[in-house]
Structure formats: structure tokens, C-alpha cells
Amino acid sequence: MHESGTVRKLLRTLEEEMKKAGGKRVKGAILKIGALSGVDTDHIISDFDALKIGTFAQGAEITIEKVQAKGECLACGNTFVPDEIFLKCNKCGSYRCNIISGNELLWNKIEVE
């Protein structure tokens, strides 16, 4: 299960951000997870709850903020919500598209003390 490794990395980032803010422990945090990130939110929460024990994050609660996938067509400039894994513009039918949101996996807000 790759979520444990992902949560370890997220905990390291959380600790770095906590130290930058001058905190000694994290009370809570909001984690943005994009629809295309490939992670299971239930596993993220359960792994975080297990891995935070005995750390600066013990007792911290995380809230998951889901981010919808969005694409932008390079052919016509249309912004759209993809309805399949392959980005295809729902206006002109072009596959020349970029993902503009939905890959996120990052801390959005951290509460420290």
C-alpha cells in the first residue's frame, strides 16, 4: 500500500511547515487531495492516525478537502471537467489538453501551537 509512504512524506512536510511557523506541535490540518492524485482518502486518514502516534502530530486531526479535476483545451481554450481518464475537450473534441487541477496532494492549512 503506497499510502503509508505518502503519509510519511506528508508528515515530514507537515513538520517542516510547523517549524517554519514556530510551533511545537500540530493541532489540526487541512489536506487537499485531487481527484486525479491516485490516493485513497480513507487509507490516508487511517495511516495518518497510526503514524502520528508519538510524534509532533499526536492528537492532530486532519480534514480532507477534495479537489475536482479540471482540464483546459489547448485548441480552443475551453475549461472543463473531464468525464473520463483521457482529457478530451467537451466543446471541440480535441485531446490537446492540460490538467489544471485535480493532481493536488498538499497541506492547505495547518494549525500549530
URSUL-V560869 format. One record per residue. RES is the residue in one letter. PSI is psi in whole degrees, 0 to 359 (999 if undefined). BURIAL is b if it has 24 or more other C-alpha atoms within 12 Angstrom, else e. Layout:
BEGIN
RES&PSI&BURIAL ; RES&PSI&BURIAL
END
This chain:
BEGIN
M&118&e ; H&351&e ; E&327&b ; S&316&b ; G&321&e ; T&316&b ; V&324&b ; R&317&e ; K&318&e ; L&322&b ; L&320&b ; R&316&e ; T&319&e ; L&318&b ; E&318&b ; E&316&e ; E&323&b ; M&315&b ; K&320&e ; K&326&e ; A&356&e ; G&18&e ; G&164&e ; K&340&e ; R&157&b ; V&130&b ; K&326&b ; G&163&b ; A&154&b ; I&128&b ; L&121&b ; K&126&b ; I&119&b ; G&150&b ; A&336&b ; L&8&b ; S&338&e ; G&13&e ; V&151&b ; D&116&e ; T&324&b ; D&319&e ; H&323&e ; I&313&b ; I&313&b ; S&321&e ; D&320&b ; F&315&b ; D&324&b ; A&318&e ; L&344&b ; K&344&b ; I&128&e ; G&10&e ; T&180&e ; F&343&b ; A&5&b ; Q&131&e ; G&348&e ; A&145&b ; E&136&b ; I&145&b ; T&135&b ; I&129&b ; E&111&e ; K&137&b ; V&124&e ; Q&145&e ; A&139&b ; K&145&b ; G&163&b ; E&128&b ; C&127&b ; L&342&e ; A&316&e ; C&353&e ; G&1&e ; N&137&b ; T&134&b ; F&163&b ; V&118&b ; P&143&b ; D&12&e ; E&171&e ; I&329&e ; F&129&e ; L&118&b ; K&126&b ; C&129&b ; N&0&b ; K&308&e ; C&351&e ; G&2&e ; S&146&e ; Y&1&e ; R&81&e ; C&153&b ; N&149&b ; I&128&b ; I&346&b ; S&158&b ; G&351&b ; N&0&e ; E&143&b ; L&86&b ; L&157&b ; W&128&b ; N&323&e ; K&139&e ; I&131&b ; E&120&b ; V&164&b ; E&999&e
END
